[in-house]
Amino acid sequence: MVAPALSHPVSIGTRVSAYVALTKPRIIELLLVTTIPTMVVAEGAMPPLWLMLATMIGGSLAAGGANAINMYIDRDIDAVMDRTKERPLVTGLITPRAALTFAIGIEALAFVWLWVIVNPLSAVLGLSACLFYVFVYTLWLKRTSSQNIVIGGAAGCIPVLIGWAAVTDSLSATFSLAPLTLFALMFFWTPPHFWALAIKYREDYARAEVPMLPVVATFRQTTTKMLVYTVLVFLCSLLFGWAAEMGLLYWVSAVVLGALFIWFSVDVMLTESPAKAIRLFTFSITYITLLFAVMAVDVLLRNGW
């Protein structure tokens, strides 16, 4: 696909904004929401400020590089979808070559940054997330399987392991029950979160010939699977509470938030309402933000911080 040539000069600010857009900053924000609280739980207290900042910078660069490569590969799909037709590679604000160079550059910088400033384990995990997202999700599953977001979504679960590894610097600790339970929680959270959005943009995905579940399955089949995954998220939140020996604040919050998440999923399934699917999508972000925030607060309060 050849991007259209721009017929007018582009300001430096516009160009910088376009490069930032390549990284999908909203997705990065969500990843950081899970990384920092995970570091607090792993430390059992507030980690050193420099370590949190270094991990955030490295994680943001790693996620941004992966997202930019994804946008480079998917520019043909983006051009035919209403939701994405204003992305910088489609409008011609950035050329494909420049986008790919930028993406690989910040991904390499992320690896070096994490390796030198945080630790090699976090750097390897960050690179593995990028490779999985690019090769397994974007290049293989996205255009070929309705399970694309289920399997491919595992890349978005790795930030919790990066956060744990940044604090413990230990392979055995990073792959112990508590962090693996957080990984599973994020893994099961991703499908209902994304499918809720995909319901709204079903026609977009159909036009682009991307077999997202709402495109290839009925509304009831899609929402039934969303409910199953939501219940699994709830169970993982409880298992984490046990594995990490969380306090009363976490347990009450996990039960209340989980019950609301399940109720919103049931409501979408029973009403078959796209509007309520978007409400579920919005709440899924609120759910994960509050759950991880409470997780950190619970640890800090119980340890007298």
Secondary structure, 3 states (H helix, E strand, C coil): CCCCCCCCCCCHHHHHHHHHHHCCHHHHHHHHHHHHHHHHHHHCCCCCHHHHHHHHHHHHHHHHHHHHHHHHHCHHHHCCCCCCCCCHHHHCCCCHHHHHHHHHHHHHHHHHHHHHHHCHHHHHHHHHHHHHHHHHHHHHHCCCCCCHHHHHHHHHHHHHHHHHHHHHCCHHHHCCHHHHHHHHHHHHHHHHHHHHHHHHCHHHHHHCCCCCHHHHCCHHHHHHHHHHHHHHHHHHHHHHHHHCCCCHHHHHHHHHHHHHHHHHHHHHHHHCCHHHHHHHHHHHHHHHHHHHHHHHHHHHHHCCC
